[in-house]
Amino acid sequence: MFKGRYDHAVDPKGRASLPSRFRENIAGLHDDRVVLTFALDAEYPHLDVFPYTAWREFEQKLAQKPIFDPSVTMLKRLYVADAVECQIDSHGRILIPQFHRARAEIVKEVVWLGMNRIMEIWEPRRWQAAQNEASSRIQDVRRELAGFDL
C-alpha cells in the first residue's frame, strides 16, 4: 500500500526518483517497473502510476468487460491507450516520457502521492491548487464519506 507525499526533482532527461518507501513496496511485489498513464481528472491533469502487477490485474479485469460497451471503449481510449511501462533503473528512477511530462506540465519538480493501491505524480502548483480546492470543500467531503463505513 502506498501512502504519503514526497517532493522530488526531475533531471534534464526527464527522470524522477521514486520515493524509497514506494520502491520498497514495489520490490515487495517483485516488480522492477511501473505503468503510468494520464489520470482521468480533466480539471487537474496528473499521472497515475501502478506497480506493474497491479496494472496487469486492472487489464485482466478490464478484459472481462463487454468489448463493445461504449464506456469500456472510452476507458481504453482515455486510460489504457496512453499507458506506458517504465523500468525502474538501478538508482530507483523512472523516465517519465516527454509526452506525459508535457501534458501534466511537469518540468523540474514533481510531487509523488501515495494513494493506497496506486501512486500519483503531480506538478507541484497543480497539486497545491487541487489541495486548496479539496480543503475548501472539506465539509461536503465529510458528508459524502460519512456513509462509507471507513
N, C-alpha and C positions, 0 to 999 in steps of 0.2 A: 504494500500500500504506500502511496506517495502522499506526503504532506509537507507543508512549509513553503516559504518564499525565499528565493535566493537570487541575488543580483550578480550577473556575470558579464564580462566583456565579450565582444565579438572581434576576432582578429581580422586583419585585412583580407584574408582568404575566405571569410565567412564562417569560420569555425567557432563554436561555443562549447565550453566545458559543461558537462552535466554535473549538477551538484553531487558531491561524494555520496550523500545518503541515497540519492536516486540511483547512482551507479551500483551501490551495494544491493539495492532491491532488484535491479535488473540482472546483476550477476547471480543472485539467488534463484532467478528463473532460468539460468543457464543461457541467457541471451547475450549476444555481442553486437546487437543492432537494435534500432528503434524504427518505427514508422511514423512519419509526421505528415500532416495534412492540414488544410485550412479549416478552422473551426467554423461551425455554422452560426456565426454571430455577425450579421451584416453591420451592426452599429459599431462594434469594437473588433475589427479583424485581428486575429491572432492565430497561433498554431496549436493544434492538438498533437500530443506525442504519446504513442503507445509503445510499450515493450513489444518486441516482435511477436511473442507468443500470444499476447492479448489481442494484437491486431489479427492474427490468424483465427482466433476464436470469434472475433467480430465478423470476419469474412465468412466463416463457416455458418454462423447464424444468418447472415445476410443471404447466403446461397440457398437457404431453406425457404426464403420468401418467394412469393409468386413473381416470376421473371417479367411479366407484362403489367404488373401493378405500377401505375404512374408514380406513386410515392417512392417505391423501391427504385425505379429508374432514376428519379430525381436525386435520391440519396447517393446512388452510384455516381451520377454525373458531378454532383457538388462535393462529395466527400471522398469517394474512392478514386476517381479518375486522377486527382492531383496528389494522391498519396505517394510518398517516396520512402524507400528503405534507406536508412543512414547507418553506416557502420560506425561503431564506437572505436576510435583509434586507441593506441597504447597510452595516450595521455588523458583519456577519458573525454575526448571531444567528439562532436559530430559536425559535419559540414552541412550547414543549412543552405540548400540550393538558392541561387540568386533569385529565381522566380518567386520562391516563398519569402525570402527576405524583402523583396520589393513590395509585394502585396501586403505584407504585415508591417511594412515601413521600419524594418529592423536595419540599423546601421552599425552602431558601435557598442550598444549595450542591450541586454535582454533581462527580463525578469522571468525566472522559472517558478512555476506554481505547482505544488503537488495537489492533485485533485482526486485523491483516493485511488482509483484504478489506472488513471492516466495522468499525464503531466501537460502543462500548457507553457508556451513560450510567448511572451508579450514584449512589445516595445514599451519602455518604461512610462512614457507620457500617456499612452493609451491605457495601460494598466491603471495609472492614477485616476484617469477620467472614469473608467469603469468602476473603480473602487469608490470614488466620490458619489457616483450615481447610486450605487448599492447602499451606501451609508445614508443617503437622503431618503431612501425607501425602506429603511430598516423596520418600521412599524408594519408596513404592508407585508414584508417578507416574513416577519414573525407570525402574523395571522395566517399566511399561506402554509407555513411549516408546522403550525400547531397540530394539524391533523395527520402528520407523517409518522407519529409514534416513534420518534428517534430517541 
